[in-house]
Amino acid sequence: MEIKFWLNGKMIKDEIEPDILLLEYVRSKGCYSVKRGCETANCGLCTVWVENKPVLSCSTLAAQVNNKHVVTLEGVQDRAIDFGTFLAKEGAEQCGYCSPGFIMNVLAMEDELENPTEREIKEYLAGNLCRCTGYQGQLRAIKKYLDRNKEVASNEVCK
């Protein structure tokens, strides 16, 4: 079957097998940030954005993104690097295997929620599993990142 969609801003038109998962397809296009984890839609490692919403690519057929916009970590690299420095400063990157999916969800949360509480942050990220960090460093990094961005935004309003 033919599929046409935008991957990180680039139009893709391709012939695909109707049963190929989005995870496998975007990896075949060089988007290696999209990780294979549990393959049961429970760990968040395979998170991508479809129409700016987080989606688990291990449980999404590539055919479902026909005529849609898909973004992987490669498509938000500047923001990802920025947040990644906060993770590193808090010692929350550990092995880093879960980081791409986690970062995709943090950035989506930042875009979707205004001034999230700690409870809202935890609820939004509940589907991200990490076997190394214990989550406290990640939570500190998120709060510091969001606080910094809120401060930057308020300073820009005053200019």
C-alpha positions in Angstrom: 0.0 0.0 0.0 1.1 3.6 -0.6 1.7 6.0 2.3 2.3 9.7 2.3 3.2 11.7 5.4 5.7 14.2 6.8 8.5 12.8 8.9 10.3 15.5 10.8 9.1 18.1 8.3 10.1 16.1 5.2 7.5 14.6 2.9 7.7 10.9 2.6 5.9 8.9 0.0 6.5 5.1 0.0 5.2 1.7 -0.6 4.7 -0.2 2.7 3.4 -3.5 4.0 0.0 -2.9 5.6 1.1 -4.5 8.8 4.4 -2.6 9.4 4.5 -0.8 12.7 5.4 2.9 12.8 8.3 2.0 15.1 9.9 -0.2 12.5 9.1 2.2 9.6 10.7 5.3 11.2 13.8 3.3 12.2 14.1 2.1 8.6 14.2 5.8 7.7 17.1 6.5 10.0 15.2 7.7 13.1 17.1 5.5 15.6 16.1 7.6 18.6 12.8 5.6 18.5 13.6 2.6 20.6 12.2 -0.8 20.9 11.4 -1.6 24.6 8.6 -3.7 25.8 6.6 -4.0 22.6 3.5 -4.0 24.7 2.8 -0.2 24.8 3.9 0.0 28.4 7.3 1.6 28.6 7.2 4.8 26.4 10.6 4.2 24.7 9.0 4.3 21.3 7.2 7.6 21.7 6.9 9.9 18.7 4.5 12.7 18.0 1.7 12.3 15.5 0.0 15.7 14.9 1.9 17.0 17.9 0.6 14.4 20.3 2.7 11.7 21.9 2.0 8.3 20.4 3.5 4.8 21.1 4.9 3.8 17.8 5.1 0.1 18.8 1.3 -0.1 18.8 0.7 2.2 15.8 0.6 0.9 12.2 2.5 3.1 9.8 -0.6 3.2 7.6 -2.3 5.2 10.4 -0.1 8.2 9.9 -1.0 8.6 6.2 -1.4 12.3 5.5 -0.2 13.2 9.0 2.9 14.8 10.5 5.2 12.6 12.6 8.0 13.9 14.7 10.8 11.9 16.3 13.6 13.2 18.6 15.6 13.9 15.5 13.0 16.5 14.6 13.3 18.4 17.9 17.0 18.1 18.4 17.7 21.6 19.7 15.0 21.4 22.3 16.0 17.8 23.2 19.6 18.8 23.7 18.5 21.7 25.8 16.5 19.5 28.1 19.1 16.8 28.0 21.6 19.1 29.7 19.1 19.5 32.6 18.9 15.7 32.9 22.7 15.4 32.9 23.1 18.1 35.6 20.7 16.2 37.8 22.4 12.8 37.2 19.2 11.6 35.6 20.5 10.3 32.3 22.1 7.1 33.6 22.3 4.6 30.7 20.1 6.9 28.5 18.2 4.1 26.7 14.8 5.5 27.9 15.8 9.2 27.3 14.5 9.7 23.8 10.9 8.6 24.6 11.0 10.3 27.9 12.3 13.6 26.3 9.6 13.4 23.6 7.0 13.2 26.4 8.5 16.0 28.5 8.6 18.3 25.4 5.0 17.4 24.6 4.0 18.1 28.2 5.7 21.4 28.0 3.7 22.3 24.9 0.4 21.1 26.2 0.3 22.0 29.9 0.8 25.5 31.3 2.6 25.5 34.7 2.1 21.9 35.5 2.1 20.8 39.1 4.3 18.0 40.3 1.2 15.7 40.3 0.4 16.7 36.7 4.0 16.1 35.7 3.9 12.6 37.3 0.6 11.8 35.7 1.7 12.9 32.2 4.9 10.9 32.4 3.4 7.8 34.1 3.9 5.7 30.9 7.6 6.2 30.8 9.6 3.4 32.5 13.2 3.9 33.5 15.2 1.1 35.1 18.2 3.2 36.2 17.2 6.6 37.7 14.6 6.2 40.4 12.8 9.2 38.8 13.8 11.8 41.4 16.6 13.2 39.3 14.3 13.3 36.3 11.6 15.1 38.2 14.2 17.7 39.5 15.4 18.2 35.9 11.9 18.7 34.6 11.1 21.3 37.2 14.3 23.2 36.7 13.8 23.1 32.9 10.2 24.3 33.1 11.1 27.0 35.6 13.9 28.3 33.4 11.7 28.3 30.3 8.9 30.1 32.3 11.5 32.7 33.4 12.8 33.1 29.8 9.3 33.6 28.5 8.4 36.2 31.1 11.6 38.1 30.3 10.7 38.1 26.6 7.3 39.6 27.3 8.9 42.5 29.0 11.2 43.4 26.1 
